[in-house]
């Protein structure tokens, strides 16, 4: 048995029919050249018939979790593949719109938390001799980064590799370290106490900087509850979702970041902020104060494939109140710089408590359902997840695109997550179908924002 930590348990408490707490990934494959009609059927048979399970795919919640006992992960010896793996088909030739509609519908349904909390859907019928794999897992068992690493177990960099297994049958490349039972020496106890003391002092300093920033009009540091309510902070009206995607050349975005002397993540925030400014302005819902983004920061070591979440957090301005593109980008740069400086000033032991300082009120809003009726902690979550750096294959099928699909809560009707893969940056837009009509326009607007910024920064 493995106890869930506070962060992982909170995702279970927030779970409801209108706000299911699972995250997903949409993988699109180009079939091998000359692949025959049976290729997809053979892949379906392979996935359905492979019934050996590695962690965390074989874990489920203990009986009575959240009702009569403390939540724990326990191993399930009787996994029903007819529930966990499903085969779907689009009417040929299926396009991006039809695929988005299907994924939106699949993502709208809750997972059965009496079983291991995951589903995998293979989707055939895509135009251009392609197929897709949509995977969803509960946020209590993975975060965005660890979810990508879990799926990456099934891939190879060799296009000629065959006899490859699905991710649930491949054990972690590195087993989680187990703490050895030992009697702590007085010196060890002193070091633990000193570490806890350093964390407490660092958190008090961070809190003091929060207070000072609210009093200093020249400060670029964004802190919780300084954002105005916007159309993004409406109540989730039902479980129905909309999902849209965009794929951009990673090299082009990096070149723009160099030209603007900023980070790749600053460019991502600029594209999102510019698209949101246009989207809200069209419906006369743009606030005169800048929208703010909550940005998860992955603090998990690169070789850690453990269960659960390993995140910290910062808040940054999206510059949506600024008309000039370069001034807007400068405001975003200044905001992220101060946020990162504060985060980097904290010892590692304080990163999770710092995240809880930000996320605790956010979790309270989610669990009580008051997020849509109070001032938001921030307006939107925007994540940028690092994915595989080299082109990948599964039994000869080339992974052409990798899109993240995220979750929504009351007061957070839109989520934007980016995932880098090989030489591409893949945007996934997840929104409430009823709270944000025409949300798909945002995907188009990010592309136009990219072209506008390129014309300004690199006119030649």
C-alpha positions, 0 to 999 in steps of 0.5 A: 500500500502507498499513502497519497500525499495531501496534493494527490488527495485533494484532486480526489476531493474535488472530483465531481460529475461537472469537474472530473479530475483526469488529464489526458494525452492525444497521440497521433501516429502516421502509419508505416509506408505501405501499411496494409489495412490490418495494421490497425487491427493488429495494433488493437489486438496487441493492446487488448491482449497484453495483460501484464501491468506495471505500476502505476497502471495496476494501482487503484484506491483502497476500498472506502477511500475518502469515506471511511479510511485514508486514501491509499494506492493498492495493487489490483489483481483483476484488471478488466481490459474491456473497460480500460482499453477501447477501440473507436473509429471516425467516418473516413476520412476523419479530419482534425475537427472530427477527431477533436469532437470525439476526444472532447466527448471522451474527455467529458466522462468521469473515470471509475475510481473503483478501478485503476483510474485510466482509460486508453482509446485507439481511434482509427479512420484519420485522413492521411493514413493515420491513427490516434491514441487518447489516454486519460489518467486521474490527476491524483496518480500522475501530473503532466510531466510524469504522464508523458514519461509513462507513455514514453515507455512504449516508444522507440527511436528506431523506426524498424523496432517491432514486437513493442509493448503498450506502456502498462506492461513496461516497468519503470526504468528505475524503481522508486527508492525505498527508505531504509529502516534506521534509527536516526542519530542526534546529528540527523535529527538536528539536520532535519530540524534545521532544514525545516527551520530554513524552509519556514524562514524562506516561506515567511520571506516569500510571504513578506515579498507578496505583501510588499508587491501589493503595496508597490505599484512598480512591482511586477510580481504577481501574487494570489488574489490580485487578478480581476474576475473574467469570463474565464472564471465562470462556473462549470455548467456541466461535464461537456468539454471542447478540445482544440489543438495547434502545432507549431515549429519549436525552432521558430519559437526558440528563434523568436525567444532569442530575438526578444531576449526572453525564454521560450515560456515567455513566448508561450505566455505571449501567444496565449495572452494575445489570443485571450485578449482578442477572444475576450475583446470580441465579446466585450469581456476584456478587463482593464486589468491584466489576466494572470496565469498560474504556471506549474513548475515541474520539480521532479528529478529527470530520472524519477518515474514515481507515482503522484505529483511533483510540482511547484507554482508561480503566477505571471501577468499575461499583459492582456491590458496592453495593446502594443505587442512588444510592450505586452511581451516586455510586461510578461518578461518582467513578471516571469522574471520576478516570479522565477527569482522568488521561486529560485530563492527558496530551498528545495524543501520549501518548494512544495509548501510554497506551492501549497501557499498558492494552491491551498486557497485555489483548492478550497475554491474548487472543493467548495464550488465558490471559485466562480463567485469570488476573486480568483487566485489567478485567471487561468492555468497555463502549463508548458510540459517538456516532452520527448526530444527525439522522433519516436515510433511504435511498431513502425508507426511514427508519432507525428503529434502529441497533444495534452488534454487537461482538466477544468474546475469551477472558476477555471473554465479554460486550460491551456497546456503545451507539450514539446515533442521533437521539433514541435510545440503542441498546444492543447486547449480544453474548455467548458462547452457551455461557459465559453462558446466558440472557444476553438477560435483561441487556437486559431488566434495563437497562430495569428499572434505567432505570425504577428510577433514574428513580423515585429521581431524579425521583419526581414 
